[in-house]
Amino acid sequence: MTQSPSLGERVRTRLAGMLPTLRLRLVVVFALVALTAAVSASGIAYWLNRDAVLTRAQNAALNDFRKAMEDNAGNLPRKVECQQLREAAGKMARSSQNYQVLLIGKTPDNGPCAAASNEDDFTLGDVPGELRSAVARKRSLDKANSYPYHLYWQRVTISGDPYLVGGAKVIGEGPTPTGYMLKSLAPERDDLNSLAWSLGIATALALIGAMLLAQAAATTVLRPVRRLGEAARRLGEGKLDTRLRVSGTDELAELSRTFNDAAASLEHRVAELSAREASSRRFVADMSHELRTPMTAISAVTEVLEEEQDNLDPMIAPAVQLVVSETRRLNDLVENLMEVTRFDAGTARLVLDDVDVADQVTACIDARAWLDAVELDADRGTMARLDPRRLDVILANLIGNALKHGGSPVRVSVRTEKRADGDGGDDLVIEVADQGPGIPEDVLPHVFDRFYKASASRPRSEGSGLGLSIALENAHIHGGEITAHNAPGAEGGAVFTLRLPRDARGLADERGSGDEPGERPDTPGLPGGTDAEEAAPGPDSEQGGEGRDEQGGEGRDEQGGRGGRGLGRFRRGKREHGKSGRTDDEHDQHQHQHQHQHGNGGEGMGRGSGGGR
């Protein structure tokens, strides 16, 4: 049961999706830090300045109002005329603090009188009720309170503008006047707005500076990271001598040193492995080549023994037959090992020719006496430019493998398809389907592996275990592919699909291969320069297609390719071959003729080896 990701992991995943590059993350982090610091500093500065400006303005106005009340309202009689109150209010309003004054007192007839310095701008209705109540409330006297009345103030907003309202009552016996002042705080508001704009501009400039610094820091940090990425990419491409220039003593320099040490260790290790692999290839090639000479003699002796088998003691005849079959199997293995070394060394070459695919498949089937066991679905006239000998090797291995493991009838279908990459070219598609039980799902990924055995209880098989691997390599050298799957449905036989480009000239040019029939180049670096892919045999064709005439010796085929070394002689016996009804002489001569027709200049061993199923 998988554990669900935590909230932190989900947040990190979401942020990684929103900020895909390290540079962008650094810039965003720097910008956020700078924005947070600038906003915090600006906010603190604004509130400190706001408090200082407002406190200074209101303290100055209130102190001036208190002194004016003492100097003007305090000298008025207990019962005063309204005109006297009005004159006193006007005198008080002429202060440098620029505020309006409202005085309230008792007239001689005990009537209330409210006199304002400017009745249009300041009336008793502009004074909040809570402020009037606080001003009129008389406090008891004690050590903490020396006066019965105090000065109170409150900030209000009138018609969208800020104002300071203050009020106080003249201390004395009997009815004394009460005064209120109204001061506009619009100038202070304007000053604070200017300060806010200045702080906003400073914050924006700080943010821009932080982003520029982030870019510079990101460039400084990411330049060695980018160099490290490029070096790792070159190292992955096989350039093992890649190293980084190390400067400094910081963490990135230490990372570069670690990379250089790892690259040096990897180069040394790969050099050792390459030397061992090259030594192994040389050993296999040399061993295969050295085995050919004794194998030639052994094959000649075993064929003589096979010819004389009827005259031998019945007690030793089975042993002779076993020697013959195992000799042929060993011969096939040697030839296949030599071809595998060519593929591993990258020295295999294409010899291209225009081929009618239907005729090629028919010739492959006919040469191995499979006509009665194979159903062919192919239209004549489907032309392709490829290596006919290698195509014959592929077909022989795939069809022989199907007959061996799946049983007849084997269905071979040929068609052409447009390439999926849309470059306008066509692919040649050949499917080989059998009627067997199919391939187990756990075996499918390994059917093209060398010497793979589907069952450990069957360590030996009639083939060499290299046939399908060689077929796949021959497809790759054409720029193609072979895939295997099981057919759907109840029948569920194995289906091998060969896909090749109809024109392999591009690959032939890249590999420097010959482009004319019969111009098969010798393989450099390997003895003999021969090509020795397996060609799977027919069900009853154990002799293979390599023959030696009565004179023996080496010969050259009609196309100028290198002829095979003689490993035997054409049999004189008239023993018939399975379903084809041919005698031994007829079958060997037909195979020899088939090799001439297709420019098979290699050691044309006609023995098949299916990969392990």
C-alpha positions in Angstrom: 0.0 0.0 0.0 1.6 3.3 -1.1 1.8 6.1 1.3 0.1 9.3 0.2 2.4 12.3 -0.1 2.5 14.8 2.8 1.3 18.4 2.5 4.9 19.6 2.3 5.7 17.3 -0.5 2.6 18.3 -2.4 3.5 22.0 -2.0 7.0 21.4 -3.2 5.7 19.4 -6.2 3.3 22.3 -7.0 6.0 24.9 -6.7 8.4 22.8 -8.8 5.7 22.7 -11.5 5.2 26.5 -11.3 8.9 27.3 -11.1 10.6 24.7 -13.4 14.1 26.3 -13.6 16.6 27.0 -10.8 17.2 30.5 -12.2 13.5 31.3 -11.9 13.4 30.0 -8.4 16.4 32.0 -7.3 14.9 35.2 -8.8 11.5 34.6 -7.2 13.1 33.8 -3.8 15.2 37.0 -3.9 12.2 39.0 -5.0 10.0 37.7 -2.3 12.7 38.3 0.4 13.3 41.8 -0.9 9.6 42.6 -1.2 8.9 41.3 2.3 11.8 43.3 3.7 10.9 46.5 1.8 7.2 46.3 2.6 8.0 45.7 6.3 10.4 48.5 6.5 8.1 50.9 4.5 5.2 50.0 6.7 7.0 50.5 9.9 8.4 53.8 8.6 5.0 55.0 7.5 3.3 54.2 10.8 6.1 55.8 12.8 6.0 59.0 10.6 2.2 59.0 10.6 2.1 58.9 14.4 4.8 61.5 14.8 3.1 63.9 12.3 -0.4 63.6 13.7 0.8 63.8 17.3 2.9 66.9 16.6 0.0 68.6 14.8 -2.6 67.8 17.4 -0.4 68.6 20.4 0.4 72.0 18.9 -3.2 72.8 18.1 -4.5 71.5 21.6 -1.8 73.4 23.5 -2.6 76.6 21.6 -6.3 76.1 22.1 -5.8 75.6 25.9 -3.8 78.8 26.2 -6.3 80.7 24.1 -9.2 79.4 26.3 -7.3 80.7 29.4 -6.4 84.0 27.8 -9.8 84.8 26.2 -12.7 82.7 27.6 -11.3 82.7 31.1 -11.5 86.5 31.4 -15.2 86.6 30.3 -17.9 87.3 33.0 -19.9 84.5 34.4 -22.9 85.6 32.4 -21.8 86.9 29.1 -23.5 88.3 26.1 -23.4 86.3 22.9 -21.6 89.1 21.1 -18.8 88.8 23.7 -18.6 85.1 23.1 -18.5 85.6 19.3 -15.7 88.2 19.6 -13.7 85.9 21.9 -14.2 83.0 19.5 -13.0 85.1 16.5 -10.0 86.2 18.5 -9.1 82.6 19.4 -9.5 81.5 15.8 -7.0 83.9 14.6 -4.3 81.7 16.0 -1.4 80.4 13.8 -2.7 76.9 14.2 -5.6 77.7 11.9 -8.5 76.1 13.6 -12.2 77.1 14.1 -13.6 77.9 17.6 -17.0 77.4 19.1 -17.8 78.9 22.5 -20.9 78.0 24.6 -22.0 80.0 27.6 -25.0 81.4 29.6 -26.5 84.8 28.9 -27.6 87.1 31.6 -31.1 85.8 31.3 -29.7 82.3 31.8 -30.3 81.4 28.1 -27.8 79.3 26.2 -25.5 80.9 23.6 -23.3 79.2 21.0 -20.9 81.5 19.2 -18.6 80.2 16.5 -15.8 81.9 14.7 -17.3 80.7 11.5 -20.8 79.4 11.8 -20.7 78.0 8.2 -17.7 75.8 8.9 -18.2 74.7 12.6 -21.4 74.1 14.5 -22.2 72.2 17.7 -23.5 69.3 15.4 -19.9 68.7 14.3 -18.9 67.8 17.8 -19.4 64.1 18.7 -21.8 63.5 21.5 -19.2 61.4 23.4 -16.8 64.3 23.3 -19.4 66.8 24.6 -20.3 64.4 27.5 -16.6 64.0 28.5 -16.0 67.7 28.4 -19.1 68.5 30.5 -18.5 65.7 33.1 -17.0 67.1 36.4 -14.5 64.9 38.1 -13.8 64.6 41.8 -10.6 66.1 43.1 -8.0 63.9 44.7 -4.2 63.4 44.6 -4.3 62.0 41.1 -6.7 64.5 39.8 -6.1 68.2 40.6 -8.7 69.7 38.2 -12.5 69.0 37.9 -12.5 69.5 34.1 -10.0 68.4 31.5 -9.2 68.9 27.8 -10.4 66.1 25.5 -9.9 65.5 21.8 -11.1 63.2 19.1 -10.2 62.6 15.4 -13.2 62.6 13.1 -13.9 62.5 9.3 -16.3 65.2 7.9 -17.2 65.0 4.2 -14.2 62.7 3.6 -11.6 65.0 5.2 -9.9 64.3 8.5 -10.4 66.7 11.4 -9.2 67.1 15.0 -12.0 68.1 17.5 -11.0 69.3 20.9 -13.0 70.6 23.9 -12.5 72.1 27.3 -14.5 73.9 30.0 -13.2 77.0 31.8 -12.6 76.2 35.5 -14.4 78.4 37.9 -17.4 79.0 40.1 -20.8 79.2 38.6 -21.5 78.8 34.9 -18.4 79.1 32.9 -18.0 79.0 29.1 -17.2 75.8 27.2 -15.0 75.9 24.1 -14.5 73.5 21.2 -12.0 73.7 18.4 -12.0 72.1 14.9 -8.7 71.7 13.1 -8.3 70.3 9.6 -5.7 67.5 9.2 -5.8 67.6 5.4 -2.2 69.0 5.1 -0.9 66.2 7.3 -2.9 63.7 5.3 -1.3 65.0 2.1 2.1 64.8 3.6 1.5 61.2 4.7 0.2 60.3 1.2 3.4 61.7 -0.3 5.4 59.7 2.2 3.5 56.6 1.2 4.1 57.1 -2.5 7.8 57.7 -1.7 8.0 54.5 0.3 6.1 52.6 -2.5 8.6 53.8 -5.1 11.5 52.9 -2.8 10.0 49.4 -2.4 9.6 49.0 -6.1 13.2 50.1 -6.7 14.4 47.7 -4.0 12.4 44.9 -5.6 14.0 45.6 -9.0 17.4 45.8 -7.4 16.8 42.5 -5.7 15.8 40.9 -9.0 18.9 42.2 -10.7 21.0 40.9 -7.8 19.2 37.6 -8.1 20.0 37.4 -11.8 23.7 38.1 -11.0 23.7 35.6 -8.2 21.9 33.0 -10.3 24.4 33.6 -13.1 27.3 33.1 -10.7 25.7 30.0 -9.2 24.3 28.5 -12.4 27.4 29.0 -14.6 29.4 26.2 -12.9 26.2 24.1 -12.6 25.6 24.6 -16.4 29.2 23.6 -17.1 28.7 20.6 -14.9 25.6 19.6 -16.8 27.4 20.0 -20.1 30.3 17.9 -18.9 27.9 15.2 -17.6 26.2 15.3 -21.0 29.5 14.8 -22.8 30.4 12.1 -20.4 27.1 10.4 -21.2 27.9 10.6 -24.9 31.0 8.6 -24.3 33.6 11.4 -24.1 35.3 10.0 -21.0 38.2 12.5 -21.1 35.8 15.3 -20.1 37.0 17.3 -17.1 36.0 20.5 -15.4 38.2 23.5 -14.6 38.3 23.9 -10.9 38.8 27.3 -9.2 38.0 28.4 -5.7 37.3 26.5 -2.5 33.5 26.7 -2.2 31.0 23.9 -2.5 30.7 24.2 -6.3 34.5 23.8 -6.6 34.3 20.8 -4.4 31.5 19.4 -6.6 33.7 20.0 -9.7 36.6 18.1 -8.1 34.3 15.2 -7.2 33.0 15.1 -10.8 36.6 15.1 -12.1 37.5 12.2 -9.8 34.4 10.3 -10.8 35.1 10.9 -14.5 38.7 9.7 -14.1 37.6 6.6 -12.3 34.9 5.9 -14.9 37.4 6.4 -17.7 39.8 4.0 -16.1 37.1 1.5 -15.5 35.7 1.7 -19.0 39.1 1.4 -20.5 39.7 -1.8 -18.5 36.3 -3.2 -19.5 36.8 -2.2 -23.2 40.2 -3.9 -23.1 38.7 -7.0 -21.6 35.8 -6.9 -24.1 38.2 -6.5 -27.0 40.3 -9.3 -25.7 37.3 -11.5 -25.4 36.2 -10.6 -29.0 39.7 -11.4 -30.3 39.7 -14.6 -28.3 36.3 -15.7 -29.8 37.3 -14.7 -33.3 40.7 -16.4 -33.1 39.3 -19.4 -31.5 36.6 -19.7 -34.1 39.1 -19.2 -36.9 41.5 -21.7 -35.4 38.7 -24.2 -35.0 37.8 -24.1 -38.7 40.8 -26.0 -39.9 40.3 -29.0 -37.6 36.5 -28.7 -38.2 37.1 -29.0 -41.9 39.0 -32.2 -41.4 36.5 -33.5 -38.9 33.6 -32.7 -41.1 35.2 -34.5 -44.0 35.8 -37.6 -41.9 32.3 -37.6 -40.5 30.8 -37.3 -43.9 32.8 -40.3 -45.0 31.7 -42.1 -41.9 28.1 -41.2 -42.8 28.5 -42.5 -46.3 29.8 -45.8 -45.0 27.3 -46.0 -42.2 25.4 -48.9 -43.9 28.6 -50.9 -43.9 29.4 -50.4 -40.3 28.7 -52.6 -37.4 25.1 -51.9 -36.2 26.4 -51.5 -32.7 28.5 -48.4 -33.6 26.1 -46.9 -36.1 24.2 -44.8 -33.5 27.5 -43.5 -32.2 28.6 -42.5 -35.7 25.3 -40.7 -36.3 25.7 -38.9 -33.0 29.3 -37.8 -34.0 28.0 -36.6 -37.3 25.1 -34.5 -35.8 27.3 -33.0 -33.1 30.0 -32.2 -35.6 27.6 -30.3 -37.7 26.2 -28.5 -34.6 29.7 -27.5 -33.6 30.5 -26.3 -37.1 27.4 -24.1 -37.0 28.4 -22.7 -33.7 31.8 -21.8 -34.9 30.4 -20.0 -37.9 27.8 -18.2 -35.8 30.4 -17.1 -33.3 32.5 -15.5 -36.1 29.5 -13.6 -37.4 28.6 -12.4 -33.9 32.1 -11.0 -33.4 31.7 -9.1 -36.7 28.5 -7.5 -35.4 30.1 -6.7 -32.0 33.1 -5.1 -33.7 30.8 -3.1 -36.0 32.5 -4.5 -39.2 29.5 -6.1 -40.8 28.6 -4.5 -44.1 25.7 -4.4 -46.5 25.8 -5.4 -50.1 22.6 -4.0 -51.6 20.6 -5.1 -54.5 17.1 -4.7 -55.9 15.1 -7.6 -54.7 11.6 -8.9 -55.4 10.6 -9.7 -51.9 8.1 -12.4 -52.8 10.7 -14.2 -55.0 13.2 -13.9 -52.2 10.9 -15.5 -49.7 9.9 -18.2 -52.1 13.6 -19.0 -52.9 14.4 -19.2 -49.2 11.5 -21.6 -48.6 12.3 -23.7 -51.6 16.0 -24.0 -50.9 15.2 -25.5 -47.6 12.4 -27.8 -48.7 9.7 -25.9 -46.7 7.2 -25.4 -49.5 4.8 -27.9 -48.1 5.0 -26.5 -44.5 4.8 -22.7 -45.3 1.9 -20.6 -46.5 3.0 -17.5 -48.3 0.9 -14.4 -48.7 2.9 -12.0 -50.8 2.3 -10.0 -54.0 5.0 -10.3 -56.7 6.5 -7.1 -57.8 7.1 -5.7 -54.3 10.6 -4.4 -54.7 13.1 -3.4 -52.0 16.7 -2.4 -52.1 18.5 -4.4 -49.4 21.1 -7.1 -48.9 19.5 -10.3 -50.3 21.9 -12.6 -48.4 21.2 -11.1 -45.0 17.4 -11.1 -45.8 17.7 -14.8 -46.6 19.5 -15.3 -43.2 16.7 -13.5 -41.4 13.9 -15.3 -43.1 15.6 -18.7 -42.7 16.0 -18.2 -39.0 12.5 -16.9 -38.4 10.7 -19.5 -40.5 13.0 -22.3 -39.3 12.4 -21.2 -35.7 8.6 -21.2 -36.3 8.7 -24.7 -37.8 10.9 -26.0 -35.0 8.9 -24.6 -32.1 5.5 -23.9 -33.4 4.8 -26.5 -36.0 3.3 -26.2 -39.5 1.7 -24.6 -41.3 3.7 -21.4 -40.8 2.1 -18.4 -42.4 4.4 -15.7 -44.0 2.8 -12.5 -45.1 4.5 -9.6 -46.9 3.2 -6.0 -47.0 4.4 -2.4 -47.2 3.4 0.4 -44.8 4.1 4.1 -44.6 6.6 5.1 -42.0 5.2 6.5 -38.7 7.7 9.4 -38.7 6.1 10.8 -41.8 9.2 11.2 -43.9 7.4 9.8 -46.9 9.4 6.5 -47.0 7.9 3.0 -46.9 8.7 0.1 -44.7 8.7 -3.5 -45.7 6.8 -5.6 -43.1 7.1 -9.4 -43.1 5.2 -11.4 -40.5 6.0 -15.0 -39.7 3.2 -16.7 -37.6 3.1 -20.3 -36.4 0.4 -22.5 -35.0 2.1 -23.4 -31.8 1.2 -22.6 -28.2 3.0 -19.2 -28.3 5.8 -17.8 -26.2 5.4 -17.4 -22.4 5.1 -13.8 -21.4 8.2 -14.0 -19.2 10.2 -15.3 -22.1 9.2 -12.8 -24.7 11.7 -10.1 -23.7 14.6 -12.6 -24.0 13.8 -14.5 -27.2 16.5 -12.5 -29.1 19.2 -12.9 -26.3 22.2 -15.0 -27.2 22.1 -18.6 -25.9 18.9 -17.9 -24.0 17.1 -21.0 -22.8 13.4 -20.7 -22.0 13.7 -23.7 -19.6 16.7 -24.6 -17.4 15.6 -28.2 -17.7 16.5 -28.1 -21.4 20.1 -27.0 -21.4 20.8 -28.3 -24.9 18.9 -27.7 -28.2 19.5 -28.6 -31.8 20.5 -25.0 -32.7 23.3 -22.9 -31.5 21.1 -20.4 -29.6 22.4 -17.6 -31.8 20.0 -17.7 -34.8 17.4 -15.1 -33.6 20.2 -12.9 -32.2 21.9 -12.9 -35.6 18.6 -12.3 -37.4 18.0 -9.3 -35.2 21.5 -7.9 -35.9 20.9 -8.3 -39.6 17.7 -6.4 -39.3 19.5 -3.6 -37.3 22.2 -3.3 -39.9 19.4 -2.5 -42.4 18.0 0.1 -40.0 15.1 -2.3 -39.2 13.7 -4.2 -36.3 12.2 -7.6 -35.3 9.6 -7.9 -32.7 7.8 -10.9 -31.2 4.4 -11.3 -29.7 1.6 -13.8 -29.3 -1.4 -13.8 -31.6 -4.6 -13.0 -29.8 -7.4 -15.5 -29.6 -7.6 -19.2 -28.8 -4.9 -20.2 -31.3 -2.4 -17.8 -29.9 0.7 -18.8 -31.9 3.9 -16.8 -31.9 4.2 -14.0 -34.4 7.6 -12.5 -35.4 7.4 -9.2 -37.3 10.3 -8.0 -39.4 10.2 -4.3 -40.4 12.9 -3.0 -42.8 13.1 0.2 -44.9 12.4 -0.5 -48.5 15.5 1.4 -49.5 18.6 0.9 -47.2 21.0 3.0 -49.3 21.2 5.7 -46.6 22.5 3.2 -44.0 24.8 1.6 -46.6 26.4 5.0 -47.3 26.8 5.6 -43.6 28.5 2.3 -43.0 30.6 2.5 -46.2 29.1 -0.7 -47.5 29.2 -1.9 -51.0 26.2 -1.2 -53.2 26.7 -3.7 -56.0 25.9 -7.4 -55.9 28.9 -9.6 -55.4 31.1 -6.8 -53.9 31.0 -8.1 -50.4 34.1 -6.6 -48.7 36.3 -8.7 -46.5 35.7 -8.1 -42.8 38.6 -6.1 -41.4 40.2 -7.3 -38.2 38.9 -10.9 -38.5 40.7 -13.7 -40.3 39.3 -15.0 -43.6 37.0 -12.1 -44.3 34.0 -14.4 -44.6 30.4 -13.9 -43.6 29.0 -16.9 -41.7 25.4 -16.2 -40.7 23.3 -19.2 -40.1 20.8 -20.2 -42.7 18.2 -22.4 -41.0 17.8 -25.8 -42.6 14.7 -27.5 -43.8 13.1 -30.1 -41.6 15.0 -33.0 -43.2 18.0 -31.1 -44.6 20.8 -31.7 -42.1 23.6 -31.6 -44.7 23.4 -27.8 -45.1 24.3 -25.8 -48.2 28.1 -26.0 -48.0 29.6 -28.5 -50.3 32.8 -29.6 -51.8 33.1 -31.0 -55.3 35.1 -34.0 -56.1 38.3 -32.0 -56.5 37.7 -30.1 -53.2 39.7 -26.9 -52.6 38.4 -23.4 -52.3 36.4 -21.8 -55.1 34.8 -18.5 -55.9 31.1 -18.1 -56.7 29.8 -16.6 -59.9 29.3 -13.2 -58.4 32.9 -12.8 -57.3 32.3 -13.3 -53.6 34.6 -15.5 -51.6 33.7 -19.1 -51.9 33.3 -21.4 -48.9 35.9 -23.9 -47.9 35.1 -27.4 -48.8 33.8 -29.4 -45.8 32.6 -32.5 -47.5 31.6 -33.9 -50.8 28.3 -34.2 -52.6 26.8 -37.4 -51.5 26.4 -40.2 -53.9 23.6 -41.8 -52.1 20.0 -41.5 -53.3 18.4 -41.1 -49.9 15.4 -38.9 -50.3 14.8 -35.7 -48.4 11.5 -35.5 -46.4 8.6 -33.8 -48.1 10.6 -32.3 -51.0 11.3 -35.6 -52.5 14.8 -34.6 -53.5 17.8 -36.9 -53.3 20.9 -35.7 -51.4 22.7 -34.8 -54.6 19.7 -32.8 -55.9 19.2 -31.0 -52.6 22.9 -30.0 -52.2 23.2 -28.9 -55.8 20.0 -26.8 -55.5 21.3 -25.1 -52.3 24.7 -24.4 -54.0 22.9 -22.9 -57.0 20.7 -20.8 -54.6 23.9 -19.4 -53.0 25.2 -18.4 -56.4 22.0 -16.7 -57.4 22.0 -14.5 -54.3 25.7 -13.6 -54.1 26.3 -15.7 -51.0 30.1 -15.3 -50.8 30.3 -16.5 -47.2 30.6 -19.9 -45.6 27.1 -20.9 -46.6 26.4 -23.2 -43.8 22.7 -24.2 -44.3 22.1 -25.1 -40.7 19.5 -23.2 -38.7 19.6 -22.2 -35.1 16.5 -20.9 -33.5 16.9 -18.7 -30.5 15.8 -20.2 -27.2 12.1 -20.3 -26.8 
